[in-house]
């Protein structure tokens, strides 16, 4: 398998717990599954008064082919923070692992 391909059983990777937030719109929220968090993010983003280009970009990022696998790959490098303008102010859509690798260390949570 090349490094750009998703694992054969992507469902295991999709189950990673994450914290997501849309600054000024939704509070930080923990989800047990990345796929569920991305559905929730899109459900919130699609109702915001964004320009057509920004709306399409977030729709593709959150719901497009291989969206979950792409976010998992990006999260391997750290938390995501994606900016957009809402009512003249910069806001951020944030996604991070709920328990980053450096915090796992075999401890019970």
C-alpha positions as YAML, in Angstrom:
chain: A
units: angstrom
residues:
- id: 1
  name: UNK
  ca: [0.00, 0.00, 0.00]
- id: 2
  name: UNK
  ca: [1.35, 3.45, -0.87]
- id: 3
  name: UNK
  ca: [1.41, 6.16, 1.78]
- id: 4
  name: UNK
  ca: [-1.47, 7.99, 0.03]
- id: 5
  name: UNK
  ca: [-3.85, 5.04, 0.25]
- id: 6
  name: UNK
  ca: [-6.25, 4.56, 3.13]
- id: 7
  name: UNK
  ca: [-5.86, 1.43, 5.25]
- id: 8
  name: UNK
  ca: [-7.86, -1.58, 4.06]
- id: 9
  name: UNK
  ca: [-10.06, -1.28, 7.15]
- id: 10
  name: UNK
  ca: [-10.61, 2.47, 7.33]
- id: 11
  name: UNK
  ca: [-13.42, 2.02, 9.85]
- id: 12
  name: UNK
  ca: [-10.86, 1.45, 12.62]
- id: 13
  name: UNK
  ca: [-9.18, 4.76, 11.80]
- id: 14
  name: UNK
  ca: [-12.52, 6.58, 11.57]
- id: 15
  name: UNK
  ca: [-13.25, 5.72, 15.19]
- id: 16
  name: UNK
  ca: [-10.57, 8.05, 16.54]
- id: 17
  name: UNK
  ca: [-11.97, 10.42, 19.14]
- id: 18
  name: UNK
  ca: [-11.69, 14.10, 18.26]
- id: 19
  name: UNK
  ca: [-12.49, 17.53, 19.61]
- id: 20
  name: UNK
  ca: [-14.10, 19.92, 17.14]
- id: 21
  name: UNK
  ca: [-15.09, 23.57, 17.32]
- id: 22
  name: UNK
  ca: [-16.31, 26.34, 15.06]
- id: 23
  name: UNK
  ca: [-15.10, 29.47, 16.82]
- id: 24
  name: UNK
  ca: [-17.96, 31.75, 17.72]
- id: 25
  name: UNK
  ca: [-20.52, 29.25, 16.45]
- id: 26
  name: UNK
  ca: [-20.16, 25.97, 18.36]
- id: 27
  name: UNK
  ca: [-18.24, 25.20, 21.57]
- id: 28
  name: UNK
  ca: [-15.46, 22.61, 21.67]
- id: 29
  name: UNK
  ca: [-17.18, 19.22, 21.55]
- id: 30
  name: UNK
  ca: [-15.73, 15.71, 21.93]
- id: 31
  name: UNK
  ca: [-16.84, 13.05, 19.46]
- id: 32
  name: UNK
  ca: [-15.94, 9.37, 19.71]
- id: 33
  name: UNK
  ca: [-15.82, 9.07, 15.91]
- id: 34
  name: UNK
  ca: [-14.23, 11.45, 13.46]
- id: 35
  name: UNK
  ca: [-16.83, 10.63, 10.79]
- id: 36
  name: UNK
  ca: [-19.67, 11.68, 13.10]
- id: 37
  name: UNK
  ca: [-17.87, 14.91, 14.00]
- id: 38
  name: UNK
  ca: [-17.42, 15.79, 10.33]
- id: 39
  name: UNK
  ca: [-21.14, 15.25, 9.70]
- id: 40
  name: UNK
  ca: [-21.92, 17.55, 12.64]
- id: 41
  name: UNK
  ca: [-19.45, 20.19, 11.44]
- id: 42
  name: UNK
  ca: [-21.00, 20.21, 7.97]
- id: 43
  name: UNK
  ca: [-24.51, 20.39, 9.47]
- id: 44
  name: UNK
  ca: [-23.41, 23.60, 11.25]
- id: 45
  name: UNK
  ca: [-21.27, 25.10, 8.47]
- id: 46
  name: UNK
  ca: [-23.88, 24.69, 5.74]
- id: 47
  name: UNK
  ca: [-26.23, 27.07, 7.54]
- id: 48
  name: UNK
  ca: [-23.69, 29.88, 7.89]
- id: 49
  name: UNK
  ca: [-23.87, 32.87, 5.53]
- id: 50
  name: UNK
  ca: [-20.66, 32.05, 3.65]
- id: 51
  name: UNK
  ca: [-19.81, 32.95, 0.05]
- id: 52
  name: UNK
  ca: [-20.31, 30.21, -2.55]
- id: 53
  name: UNK
  ca: [-16.60, 29.41, -2.91]
- id: 54
  name: UNK
  ca: [-16.04, 29.02, 0.83]
- id: 55
  name: UNK
  ca: [-19.20, 26.93, 1.21]
- id: 56
  name: UNK
  ca: [-18.13, 24.60, -1.60]
- id: 57
  name: UNK
  ca: [-14.61, 24.28, -0.17]
- id: 58
  name: UNK
  ca: [-15.91, 23.27, 3.27]
- id: 59
  name: UNK
  ca: [-18.50, 20.95, 1.75]
- id: 60
  name: UNK
  ca: [-15.80, 19.10, -0.18]
- id: 61
  name: UNK
  ca: [-13.42, 19.08, 2.78]
- id: 62
  name: UNK
  ca: [-16.02, 17.68, 5.20]
- id: 63
  name: UNK
  ca: [-18.12, 15.44, 2.92]
- id: 64
  name: UNK
  ca: [-16.14, 14.74, -0.25]
- id: 65
  name: UNK
  ca: [-14.62, 11.45, -1.36]
- id: 66
  name: UNK
  ca: [-12.08, 10.20, 1.20]
- id: 67
  name: UNK
  ca: [-12.77, 13.22, 3.45]
- id: 68
  name: UNK
  ca: [-12.37, 11.26, 6.68]
- id: 69
  name: UNK
  ca: [-9.21, 9.52, 5.52]
- id: 70
  name: UNK
  ca: [-7.76, 12.86, 4.40]
- id: 71
  name: UNK
  ca: [-8.45, 14.47, 7.79]
- id: 72
  name: UNK
  ca: [-6.92, 11.49, 9.60]
- id: 73
  name: UNK
  ca: [-3.77, 11.89, 7.50]
- id: 74
  name: UNK
  ca: [-3.66, 15.63, 8.27]
- id: 75
  name: UNK
  ca: [-4.21, 15.01, 11.99]
- id: 76
  name: UNK
  ca: [-1.10, 12.83, 12.00]
- id: 77
  name: UNK
  ca: [0.81, 16.12, 11.68]
- id: 78
  name: UNK
  ca: [-1.15, 17.83, 14.46]
- id: 79
  name: UNK
  ca: [-4.39, 19.70, 15.06]
- id: 80
  name: UNK
  ca: [-6.20, 21.36, 12.15]
- id: 81
  name: UNK
  ca: [-7.27, 24.99, 12.23]
- id: 82
  name: UNK
  ca: [-8.99, 26.27, 9.08]
- id: 83
  name: UNK
  ca: [-9.95, 29.92, 8.75]
- id: 84
  name: UNK
  ca: [-12.96, 31.56, 7.13]
- id: 85
  name: UNK
  ca: [-14.66, 34.95, 7.30]
- id: 86
  name: UNK
  ca: [-18.07, 35.26, 8.93]
- id: 87
  name: UNK
  ca: [-19.76, 38.65, 9.30]
- id: 88
  name: UNK
  ca: [-16.45, 40.40, 8.67]
- id: 89
  name: UNK
  ca: [-14.57, 38.45, 11.34]
- id: 90
  name: UNK
  ca: [-12.08, 35.63, 10.96]
- id: 91
  name: UNK
  ca: [-13.32, 32.40, 12.52]
- id: 92
  name: UNK
  ca: [-11.67, 28.99, 12.71]
- id: 93
  name: UNK
  ca: [-12.93, 25.46, 12.26]
- id: 94
  name: UNK
  ca: [-10.77, 23.32, 14.56]
- id: 95
  name: UNK
  ca: [-10.29, 19.56, 14.65]
- id: 96
  name: UNK
  ca: [-7.85, 17.79, 16.96]
- id: 97
  name: UNK
  ca: [-7.41, 14.33, 18.38]
- id: 98
  name: UNK
  ca: [-9.14, 14.03, 21.74]
- id: 99
  name: UNK
  ca: [-6.12, 12.11, 23.02]
- id: 100
  name: UNK
  ca: [-3.06, 12.99, 20.94]
- id: 101
  name: UNK
  ca: [-0.35, 10.30, 20.66]
- id: 102
  name: UNK
  ca: [1.92, 12.10, 23.13]
- id: 103
  name: UNK
  ca: [-0.91, 11.91, 25.73]
- id: 104
  name: UNK
  ca: [-1.70, 8.19, 25.30]
- id: 105
  name: UNK
  ca: [1.31, 6.66, 27.09]
- id: 106
  name: UNK
  ca: [-0.67, 3.73, 28.45]
- id: 107
  name: UNK
  ca: [-2.50, 5.81, 31.05]
- id: 108
  name: UNK
  ca: [-6.16, 5.16, 31.70]
- id: 109
  name: UNK
  ca: [-8.46, 8.07, 30.82]
...
